[in-house]
Amino acid sequence: MAAATIIAISGQAWARDEAGNIRELRIGDVLQEGEVLITSANGQVQLDFADGSGANVVEGGQEVAVTPELDSDLIVATEDASAMDDDLEALLSALDDDGDLLELLDATAAGAGAGGGGGGGSSFVRVARVAEETDPLAFSTDGGLDGAEFVEFGGGAVAVATDDADTVVVDTTPPTLTVDAPSGNDNTPIITGTSSEVGGTVTVIVTDAAGNTQELESVVGSDGTWSVEVTTPLAEGDYTVDASITDAAGNTGTASGGGVIDTTAPLLTIDAPSGNDTTPTINGTSDEIGGTVSVVVTDAAGNRQELEAVVGDDGTWSVEVETALAEGDYTVDASITDAAGNTGTTSDTGTVETVVSELTVTAAVDNGDATLDISGTSVDVAAGSVVAITITDQNGNTVTAQATVGADGNYLVENVNVESLTDGPLTIDAVATDNNGNTIEADTSAVLDAVESALSVNATVDNDAATLDISGSTTDVPENGVVNITITDQNGNTVTAQATVGADGNYLVENVNVESLTDGPLTIDAVATDNNGNTIEADTSAVLDAVESALSVNATVDNDAATLDISGSTTDVPENGVVNITITDQNGNTVTAQATVGADGNYLVENVNVESLTDGPLTIDAVATDNNGNTIEADTSAVLDAVESALSVNATVDNDAATLDISGSTTDVPENGVVNITITDQNGNTVTAQATVGADGNYLVENVNVESLTDGPLTIDAVATDNNGNTIEADTSAVLDAVESALSVNATVDNDAATLDISGSTTDVPENGVVNITITDQNGNTVTAQATVGADGNYLVENVNVESLTDGPLTIDAVATDNNGNTIEADTSAVLDAVESALSVNATVDNDAATLDISGSTTDVPENGVVNITITDQNGNTVTAQATVGADGNYLVENVNVESLTDGPLTIDAVATDNNGNTIEADTSAVLDAVESALSVNATVDNDAATLDISGSTTDVPENGVVNITITDQNGNTVTAQATVGADGNYLVENVNVESLTDGPLTIDAVATDNNGNTIEADTSAVLDAVESALSVNATVDNDAATLDISGSTTDVPENGVVNITITDQNGNTVTAQATVGADGNYLVENVNVESLTDGPLTIDAVATDNNGNTIEADTSAVLDAVESALSVNATVDNDAATLDISGSTTDVA
């Protein structure tokens, strides 16, 4: 696995190497294979594996081994990673203030160990050092180390050094340890070693060659050495020693060693020669290379001499006797000791004889009669003694004879019949007994050539295995004789093999690998040597078709030039072979080209002009012929985008009818392509329409009804798809004025409160439009107000304070602006009669600072009187403040902190006391939006169960708030789910059943509402692959019509998906067809015309693409018999020449 780089850390994290050393991790550090990543309980680490997989996150409380099989279950989505600087600051603050780290960490679970694995517990580790490259808080690292203390870390304690500033320095260095394991024949050896941990206990585990283990212990002495004797004898062979020692800080040092137990004596042989040499050379062998052999020689007289020899690299040794031996038998005793102390011994005897007898033998061959005349001489052999003669051929066959020694010591035997022996070299051995009773021998050789030699060869090809079985017969070739075979292809490439001749003269070599040869005709040459060394030859031929021919094709589009470069590779296609290429667009238009195959099997044709083809998907079909004359095919696809696409849109408004005529033009959009039109008013209301593109590229849709839209500016958006599937867009604008605007106004006076409620109705005024109201008394004093138009066109403003106005007749004027920006007016009148105490309150929110400015006015409230203010959120939480009334009756309190309140609607209640001690109250409302809302969503697919687990996090969403989730497949099918937001802002819904969705890409949309009632959204994607795709194909032949009906079924192929069908006859001719997959997954194409194919077996291949874009294939076969066969014959006689000319015709004969 490639190393992983730390790209983000929250909390703390460490890396522990294989020796137990721990280092704290920072951003930019690299984790190496073999290390263990450890995260603090509330920590989080974001990793980049540099493999294109993007960022991955390891959550808190984990110990993760960095191996090639790193468990992806420990990796969470990058969206969940966020630095938790507050946690880090809390830990550092706890260290600085002598706080307890354990209070800031998760409690351990039951069990021992560092957590993360089966042991349970919190994943808390030894800290090597604490350092941050940030501004220090109250934490200081100045000063030296004056002492040590123990700091508790999640279930274990480590000794640490501290300085005056309580800086923690942890001892993570393991003690040193060495092991010395001796080799020898002592099977209870003493194992020694050294360690820096004086007084510590070394645990020693010894494992012998049989796998038996024993555990021993030894204490490190003051000199740093230790030793321990093995108690149970070890098995012969290698043994290993693994030792460990742990220091007071819990750091463990390890070491290992090994030795060999050898209790087997070395091998030793000796050869003491006999002869007339009184100082013979004694030799032998041993497996103790370089060892010294001790030799003791004792002769027939009892004389003894000691000698030495060294075993050479070849395992032999020799030594010459120094003092002459007495006549007669002598003995030799030898011994050798190996490095382990094991001794091997052996002995032998020899004879010293100073009178030497002799024997010679000669032979004369008569090949015509297959006989031998054998003669010879002898010394020290008595006259009349028998010489036993054995004649042996090269196969070990023998013929025996006897000859009698004459008075002159010579002997002769004639016409010894050797027909039973094999031609070739003969060995003639003669044996006699000398006057001392000793056996003497002599030998000679001759060559027999009585039989005529012969050789044949046959070959059987196994194309599937690309091998040949080669066999044949021989005459006069020796058993186990070699037949050398050379196999040559049409290009002169060769493969050689050898076969061994059997006892019956036949030979066979099987499975000769000919993968290196070119398919086609082969020549097989066989060469052997007969019993007399003469070369004999034979040959035969065969045809090889072992290589699966193959063809690939690639295409590179140059959209600017409207050309294609087409290349590919071939297998089993001859150099200079032609690749025929056909390029087809989506409308069936074609362009053809040819390419030539190079010596490397590749081909290339550049700048193929495709200006005549339509932009969009292209199919490139390549066809070639392999070395055996078979047709091979390949195809690929490309996308042509040589024409620049364009879209325009125009709109004409008919205000009387409240309709629009929308038209425009397109470029590179297919005829009958759809233009989707969206008309949007100023309030976001929409009307949609569709138009169809004509053959000239223009489109028009008339009388689009827009009565549902609000008068005013309209935006018209047009969207289409060009021939390449690219989305193109255009927009324009228009103004709608179809509704007559109107305004009315009414006023109700509350004399007790000195206020007016003003209401009215509007027509053609936008929702949330403003009605400006002016109230004028008889003296010309005015009060103004504003009202907001509701969805129903009505408006209302209550409690308009008119204390500043003079009692008497009032004129109320209302002014608004309609949807087209025109000003409309209305007025009414009322009578004011009020003098009374009053209180008003207003609030201005500063969302950035999370504060309110609260102000108001009073009547009949004393200067410096107190206004008590209570601010309440939707959850009932409150903040209080006080304001002092000024000389003008007004009051103001600024920057009231409302960070403790929940975002959303606030109620502001003001209470004061008038000059008569009566309580007067007022209230108002405001909306707090100080927290930025957020939503994330993640999805994990379980393809086996066809379910999704969907989770995420929220900010500023109330606990128990609902997250509405919609999962959409590529066909627009949806599954919905809901999740509830927890107290921590996270949510999770598991095992959402998506069996009803189509395999392929899924879009997961999440929608929630924040504390202010605003909708927040997030989305993610996943890929579903829960259904196993499948394809079958069947074919029914109509021989009378020369057609095929082809049908089949599919699984996990989209409705209207295409099944491409290729029908191939025995000559490689093809007919293609396409079928469309129905809603039930079945397909059928009828009456496919196959008149162009040759009668006989047909292969029908079907290819489709499943919902995940995978190619699936199926095939079947059928037999075509559409042509009626016929034969005629004619004969013309030539009587003069007594000959006939015979002719005729055939139909449907190959």
Buried (B, 14 or more C-beta within 10 A) or exposed (E): EEBBBBBBBBBBBBBBEEEBBBBBBEEEBBBEEEBBBBBBBBBBBBBBBEEEEEBBBBBBBBBBBBEEEBEEEBBBBBBBBEBBEEBBEBBBBBBBEEEEBBEBBBEBEEEEBBBBEEBBBBBBBBBBEBEBEEEEEEBEEEEEEEEEEEBEBBBBEBBBBBBEEBBBBBBBBBBEBBBBBEBBBBBEBEBBBBBBBBEBBBBBBBBBBEEEEEEBEBEBEEEBBBBBEBEEEBBBEBBBBBBBBBBEBBBBBBBBBBBBBBBEBBEBBBBBEBEEBBEBEBBBBBBBEEBBBBBBBBBBEEEEEEBEBEBEEEBEBBBEBEEEBEBEBBBBBBBBBBBBEBEBEBEBEBBBBEEEBBBBBBBEBBBEEBBBBBBBBBBBBEEEBBBBBBBBBBBEEBBEBEBEBBEEBEBEBEEBEBEEBBBBBBBBBBBBBBEEEBEBEBBBEBEBBBBEBBBBBBBEBBBEEBBBBBBBBBBBBBBEBBBBBBBBBBEEEBBEBEBEBBEEBEBBBEEBEBEEBBBBEBBBBBBBBBBBEEEBEBBBEBEBBBBEBBBBBBBEBBBEEBBBBBBBBBBBBBEEBBBBBBBBBBEEEBBEBEBEBBEEBEBBBEEBEBEEBBBBBBBBBBBBBBBBEBBBBBBBEBBBBBBEBBBBBBBEBBBEEBBBBBBBBBEBBBEEBBBBBBBBBBBEEBBEBEBEBBEEBEBEBEEBEBEEBBBBBBBBBBBBBBBBEEEBEBBBEBEBBBBEBBBBBBBEBBBEBBBBBBBBBBBBBBEEBBBBBBBBBEEEEBBEBEBEBBEEBEBBBEBBBBBEBEBEEBBBBBBBBBBBEEEBEBBBEBEBEBEBBBBBBBBEBBBEEBBBBBBBBBBBBEEEBBBBBBBBBBEEEBBEBEBEBBEEBEBBBEEBEBEEBBBBBBBBBBBBBBEEEEEBEBBBEBEBBBBEBBBBBBBBBBEEEBBBBBBBBBBBBBEEBBBBBBBBBBEEEBBEBEBEBBEEBBBEBEEBEBEEBBBBBBBBBBBBBBBBEEEBEBBBEBEBBBBEBBBBBBBEBBBEEBBBBBBBBBBBBBEEBBBBBBBBBBEBBBBEBEBEBBEEBEBEBEEBEBEEBBBEEBBBBBBBBBBBEEEBEBBBEBEBEBBEEEEEEEEEEEEEEEEEEEEEEEEBEE
